[in-house]
Every structure is written in structure tokens, then in C-alpha cells.
């Protein structure tokens, strides 16, 4: 369990999203009578777990077999010598119909009119190979000089536009459908900020900005929020700079309204300090259980004891104690606690993991939560609104990536996998999948060669100017785009590796 569950969640989610993305391309390609050579779930270099294709009206299967080669043959010069490119590499050209007819019956290249389906052996993603589409893997001479009617490049610009947009469109619509299903199945459950009895616990950066642990947020830039997550989004994503809080006075019998003014670079500082939160519901440290034979049991601590200080320093938050234990590994400390309305002390030495063998009462479960249920009709506008709000928030966050702090916080598959729960939860899984579907749709829409957005840009230029970019130009542009994307992928995953070791 744990990390393995997170890895499984990541693989299942990404694979599902890539498959429906490619199905979007496939569906529009078939609508416009464009051939799709291959459609694979997972990647399949050299061989596949299973391949199947309709041959002469019957579905044929091959298991654990080498992949079908591309329908190409060596290009020869008029004098009978091999045709080479400027680097001395062999050039290839498409097989003629006569070449295909001469192939044995069990060679699937003989039947190019139907799609080859399959499952690869690298359990991640998938692809859809559309006939006549120029990409970074296209070799010189691989496509015939004159396009056939069933090729992608021979279709009118508006049809090619729909074929390319199909993947992005399906991902975004899928996210909306998932959000609708989530609202219909589970509704909404959250703790209103008014029910946060112990106020809010803030990160180190937020405390330096003027917040105090125990503050209760009243409004952000004059707007009241019921959910803590919405208030946090307004601060980090929308760049709110004025937060009104209710702060307890020194005698704890009353509270004052205080305004905390945030600087414009507050979000950058949060990112730069690598903080995973800026605020969360505060709660005291009341012991729920003590492990048998643990450090805490030997020190005399019991269930129901309420921790109030460490080494004479008063603490009111579970998170402060948690942080102190982690900082005081293998160091003797004096705990002050309340039992039966009487204060007492205990000497403990946290182990190498900063633990003493106690579990705290989870007061979050004791706060009064609010549950909102939706019938099917009511869940539709809620799901659609959630999808567009998620997209809007993600676009706003991109500005942080182009800062020095944001660039250091990019993440690869490890970072994405960490957002999945360590214990399988269908509601969280589908929420994460819907969120990633929004990201996949948006990122693919960016006008970067090798992405769908790059093809969309080329097609729009063609529709506006009436001139189609050459196949050679598109091939070079896609190669450059692919190299840049691959470099970014290495950089992001490299940061994950460094974080894992440090």
C-alpha cells in the first residue's frame, strides 16, 4: 500500500486520460474517412502484449509478438544503388500496391485499410497513428510525394482542424462529465470556516506576513468565503492583498478584527520556501492513544492528556508539537500536559523519526461539517462550473511558473503521483483524474510544435493565408518542439529525483 497505491493511481489515471484523448483524434479521423494505422494503449517499443486487427472481415490476434514493421521499402537510385540522405543514412519510401500484394497473408501490412489495435508493455499512456500525419518520427521519403485521399494531409483544413482538436475537446468534456458525476455521487462535504473552533494554523511565510496562529479569516479583499480552500485560492491564485481576521486578545475573553496586508510577491515567497500549504484548520494536541512499550508510555503519558508546552514554551497547536518533535530527534525534552485539570510534566526523547509513540485526537472529524447533496439535474451546472473554475485557476497559476521560485518547483511524474492518496479512495481518484484531464487539455492546446496546439497553429495560419506549410517545415518544427518538451520532461523529473535525495 502507500506509495504503490499512488503509483497505481497515477498509471491508471494518466493511461485513461491519454486513451480518451487519442480516441478523440480517432473518432474525428474516422468521421472524415481518414485512415488510422495504429491505436495502442500503453507504449510498445519492439513488441506488444497483444495486437489485433480485422483481416478479410475477421478479427485476428497476436500475443507477445514483434510489432508490424512500417510499410516501407528501401529507396533505390536509377543505377540500382541505395539512395542515401546527406548524412549517409538509407532513405525509405512507401510500398506500392504491388509490394503489398506480394506480402504473405499473415503480414498485416498487406491490409492497410483497417486499424491495428493493441496493448503495449510499458504501462503508461498510448498513441493513435493517423495516416499521412507529419510528426517528429516521420522519416524522409516515408510519405508518398502525392497524398492519397485517405491521408490526413489530403483533407481540407477545417477537417484537419477538427481531427486535431478532437483530443483536447474530449479531455475537457471528460473532465466536465467527471465533475458532474462526482457531485451527483458524493455531493460536497466541507467544514465551514465559522465552525473552525480553534482558528487557522498558518505557514511560516504567512506568519511572517502578519498572520497569527488561531486567527479566523473573516474576508479576503472584502469578500467573505465559507470554504477555507476558496479563501486560500483567492490569496495565492488571485493575488488578494487584504485579509481581515478575527484575532484573540491577550486575555482570551474577546477578539479584535485585524487587517493583514500582503505584498504582491507573497505567493512567490510561499513557493520559494517550498511550503505545501499556507493555512489549515488548527487543532490542539490531545492524546488519543499511546503505543504499548513506547517512549510516551514509559514517560507516563496517557490517553486524554492535553499537551500545552515544550521546555517551558507554551504551544496551543498540534502542528507546533509535530514540528518540534521532528526538530528534537534524539533530544530529551520536557512536555507539559493537562490531566484532570491539573498540569504535570514528562521527559521524553523523540526517536530518529521524531516520534514518541502517541496518536492525537483528530479534531477535524469533530468539527461540524456541512454536506450538500445534488440530484442529477443540479449536479450538471455544478460540474460544468467546477470544470471552468479549475481551468481558470490553472491558467492563473501559470504566471508563477515563469518566476525564479516557480521554475524550481516544477515537478514530473513523482510530483503528480504524490497528489494521489496512499489509501485508495474513488472520490479522490476521480477528482484528481478530472483535474489532470483539464491540465492535459490545456497543455495540449498550447501553440507548441509536437503538441496538438502546434498543429492547430499551422492549420489556422493556412486557413488565414491560404498557404499550407510544407511537410518538411512541419517535420523540422515538430522535431524542435519534441526536443524542447523532452528537455522540460527531463528537467521536471530531475527535480523530483533531487527532492527525493534531499
N, C-alpha and C positions, 0 to 999 in steps of 0.2 A: 504494500500500500504506500501512501505518501507520494514520493517522487515518481514512482512507477505509475500511479494513478494520474498524476499531472502529465506525464509523457503520453499516456494513452489518450487523455482528453485532448491534448494538442494535436496528436496524429489524426484522431477521428474527426475533430473539428475542421482542421485545415484540409484534410482529404475530401470531406463532404463539401466544403466551400469551393474547392478547386473543381471538383466534378460538376457541380451545378453551374459553375462559371463556364466551363467548357461545353456543357450541354446547351447553354445559351448560344454560343457560337455555332454549335452543331445544328440546332433547331432552325436558325435563320439561314444557315447554309443549305439545308435540305429544302426549306421553303422556296429558295431561289434556284433550286436544281444545281447546286454546286457539290461536286464530289468531296467526300471526307474520306481520306485514305485510312486513317487510324484513329481510334478513340481508346485511350487507356486510363484505367485507374491505377495510380502509382507509376513510378518510372521503371523502365525495363531495359537498361543497357545490356546488350548482347543476347539476353534470353528473357523469357516471360514464364510466369507460373502457369497461366492458361491463355490461349489465344483461340478466338472463334470467328468464323466468317461464313456468310451464306455463299455457297458454291453450287451453281446449277439448281437453285431453288431449295437446297438443303443446307442446314447449319452444320459446319464441320468444326471439330475441336482438336486442339493440340495442347498437351500438357508438358510443362517443363521443357520446352523446345526453344531452339535458337530462333531469333527474330527473322522475319522475312526481309531479305535484302531490298534495297530500293530498286525500282525497275529501271536500272541504268546499265549502260554498256560503255566500254572504253571508246573514247573518240579517237579515230584514226585519221591521218593525213592522206592526201591523194596518192602519195608514194608508198602507202602501206605502213608507215612508221607511226608510233604512238604520238598523239597530239598532247603537248605539254604547255603549262602556263609559264609566265615569266619567271617563276621560282623553280621550274623544272618538275612540277608535280603533274601527274596524269590528269587529263581532263576527261569528263564523262558526258554522255548525252542520253536522253531518254530512249528506251527501247521502242522500236517500231512495232506496229501491229503484227508484222510477220515474226519478229523476235518473240513476242508474247505467245503467239500461236505455237511456236516451236518448243515452248517450255513443257515439262511433264505435267500431267494433270494434278499432281499433289503440290505443285508450286503455285502458291496463292497469287503470285504476281500475274498469273495468266488471267485473273478475273479482277481487273482494276475497278470495275463498276460498283462494287459493294464495299462497305466499310469493314475493316478488320478491328474487332473489339478484343480487349484483353485486360489482364491484371498483371502488373509488373511486380518485381521482387523488392523494390525499395519502397517501404510503406509510407509514402508521402506524396501528396499532390496527384498529378496526372496531366494529360495533354490531349489535344484534338488537332490532328494534322489535316489541314484543309488543302485540297489540291490546287496548285498554282498560286499559293500564297508565299510571298518573299519574306524570309526571316533570316536570322543570323546563322542558321545552319545550312542555308541554300548554297550549293556548290556551283561554280561557274559551269555553264552548259547543262545544268541539271534540268532546266525547263526548256521546252521546245521554243524555237525562235518565234513561231506564231502560236498564240494561245488557243487552246481548244475551247469550245463553247461551255464546257462543264467546269472550267477552271475559274478560280476566284478572280484572277486578274482580268478575265474577259468580261466580267459582269459590269453593268452600269455603276457609276459612282454611288448612287443612292442605295443600291442593293449591297454593295461592299460596306457601306457605312452601317447599315443595319446588322450585317453579319458580325462586324467588329464590336458594335455597341451591345450586341446581344449578351455577352458575358457580364459586362458591367451592369446592365439592366437587370439580369436575373439575380445577381448578387444583392442589389439594392432591394428589389421586390421581395427576395427571400428573407432579408432582414426585417422588412415590414411585417411579413407573414409570421415570422417567428415572434416578434414583439406582440402581435395580436394574440397569438396562441398562448404566450406567457401570461398576458393579462387575463385572458379567459380562463386558463387553467389554475393559476396561482393567485391572481389578483395582485394587490400591493400590500405589504406589511412593513411598517417602519415605526420608529419611536419619534414622536413629535418633540421638537426642542423644548417645548414648555414642560414636558414630562422628565426632562433631564434634571433630576433632583440635586445632583452634585455638580452641576455645571459642565463645562467643557475642559478637556485637557489639551494643551497646545504644544506644538513642537518647539524646539529650541529657537528656531528662526522667528516663529510667531511671538514667543515670549520677548525676544529682543526687540521686536517691532512695537511692543506695548501691551500685548495681551497678558493676562494672569490666569493661571490655572484655577478653575472654579468659576470663571466668568460665564455668563449666559448671554448668548447672542440675541439681540433684540431686532436689529435690522442691518442691512448691508446696502450702502448708498441710498438709504431712505426706504428700501423695500424690505418688507417682512417675509421671512421664509419659514415654512413649517418643518421642512426636512433639512437636516444638517448637511447632507450631500449637496443640496441646491445652494446653500449659503457658501459652501466651500468652492463650488464651481464658479459662483459669482466673483469670488475673491481671486482665485487662481486663473480662471479662463477668461472671464470678462474684464479682469483688471480693476475691480472695485477698490476704492481707496479710503472709504469712510465706513467704519463698522461701529455701531452702537452696542455696548454690552452693559449688562447689569452686574455690578461688582459688589461683593460683600464688604461691609466696613469692618474696621478692626474689632469692634465689639460684637460682630456677627449677629446683631439684632436688627440690622437694617441693611439696605443696599443702595448704592448710588448708580446713576446712569453715567457711563464714561464713554467718550468717543475715542476710538483708536484710529489714527490716520496712517495709512500705509503708503509707502513710496512706490513709484511706478515699477521699480525693479524687484518688488517683493517676490513675485513668482520665480524670477531668475535666481534669487538667493535661496529659495526653497530647493530648487533643482540643484544648484551648486553645492548645497550641503547634503545632497543625496538623501533627503528626508522622504519617507514613504507616506507621510501624512502631515497635515498642518493642524488638524484638530479632530478629536473624537470624544465620545461621551466619557466623562470622568466617573470613577467609582472608587470607594475605599477598599483597603485590603483587609478583608475578614476571612479568616481561615475556614475553609470548607472541609478539608480532610488533611490528615498527616500520615505520611507513608510509614509503615512499620519499620523500625530499625533505622530510621532516617536521622539526619543531623538535627532536625527540628524536634523529633520525638525525644531524643536524648537530652535536648535542652529544656524539655518540659512544656513545649507548646502544645496546645490542644485545639480541637475543633471549636469554633465560635470566638476564639481570641481575635481582637481587632488591633492590628499594628498601627502605631501612631508616630514612631520616631526611630531613627538610626543614629547611634553615637551622639545622642543628645539633640540631634537636629530633627525638628518636627516635620512630618510628612503626612499629607492627607490623601494621597492618590496611590492606587495600586501600581500605576505606571512608574511612579518615582521609586517605589520599593523594587520593582522589577529591574529598573535601570541601575539602582545602587547595588543590588545583588550581583549583577553582571560585572560591575566595576570593581567589586570587592572579592573577586575569586581568590580562594586560599588565604583570605584575610579575616581575622577574628573581628566581629562587630557586635555591638550591644543593641539589641532590639528592645524597644519599649512597647508594651501592649496593654490593652484593657481587657480584664476578665472580671465578670460580675461587678462592673462599675468600679473596679479597683485597678490602679496602674501597677505593673510589675515589669521586670526586665529578664532577658535571657541572652546568654552569649552563644553565638553561632559562627561557624566558619563556612561560607559558601564553597561548594566544590569547584572543580576546574570548569564546570559549565555554568557556574553562577547559580546553583540550586541548593536548597536546604531540605527539600522533600515535603513541600506543602503545596496545596492547591487552594486558590482563592475562590470565594463565592462569586459567581458571575452575576453582578447586579444588573447587567444589561437585560438579562432574562426576567428581572423583577420590575424593570421599568414598564409602565403601562404603554403598550404598543397600540398602533392603530391599523386596522385591517380594512381594506376597501376591496370588495368583490365586484366583478364586472360580468354581465351577461355577454352573449356573443356580439350583439349589435353595439353595445357600449365599448367593447374591447377593440373594435375596429378603429375608431378615431383615436383612441388612446395609443394603440400600437403604431399608427401612422405618425402621430405627433412625436412619439418617442424616437422613431427612426430618424425623422428630420432634425430633432433636437440633438441626437447623438452625432449626426453628420456635421451639424453646425458647430458643436463643441469641438469636434476633432479638427475641423478646419481652423478654428481659432487657436488651437494648441500648436499648430504647425509653426506659428511665429516664434515659439520658444525654441524650436529645433535649430533655428538659424542664429542662436546666440552661443557664446562660448560655453556656457553652462549646459545648454540643451544638447550640444554636439557630443559632450562627454557622457550623456545619459541615454544615448541611443542603445537599443537592445536588439538582439537577434532571437533565435528560437528559444533560448533559455529564458529570456525575459518574458516572451509571450507565454511560454509554458508555465511560468511562475504565477500567472493570474488565474490558472485553473486550480480548483480546490484539491487538497491532498486526500480528501474523502469524497467519493463520487456523489454528486448532487445534480440531478437532472435540471433543476431550475437554474442553478448557476451555470451549468454546461451550456444550456440553450441561450442564456443571456450573453455569455462570452462568445458563443458562435455568432449570434446576431451582431454583436459589436464588431467582431473580426470581419464579418461579411460587409459591413459598412466601410471598414478600412480598406478591404480588398477592392471594393467597387471604386472608392475614391482614388486610391493609389494607381489603379489601372487606368483611370481616366486622365491622369497627368500626361501632358504632351511630351513624353519622353520616348525616343525611339526604342523599339523592342517591347514596349508596353502597348496596350490597346490604344492609349491616348496618342501615341506616336503615329499609329496607322490612321486614327481619326483625323489628326492634324494634316497628314499628307492628302487624305481624301478631301477634306474641306478646302485645302489650297487648290486642289484640282478642280473642285466644283466652282470655286470663285474665279480662277484664272482661265479655266478651260484647258489647262495643260497638265498632263499626268507626269509626275516624277518618274524617271527611268528606273527600271528594275535594278540596275547596277547601283544607282544612288540610294535607293531604299535599302538594298543589301548592306552597303557600307554604313549607312546611318544606323541600321539595326545592330550591326556589329559593334559600333562605338557605344550605343546605348546599352547593349548587353554587357560590355566590359565595365562601364560605369556602375551598372546595377550590381554586377558581381563583386566589384571593389567595395561598394557600400555594404553588401552582404557579409563580406569578409571582415570589414571594419566593425560592424554591429555585433557579429558573433565573436569577434576577437575581444571586444569589450566585455562580453558575457564571460569569456574564459578568464580574463584578468580579474573580474569581480569574484569569480569562484575561488581563485587562489589567494585573493587579498580581501 
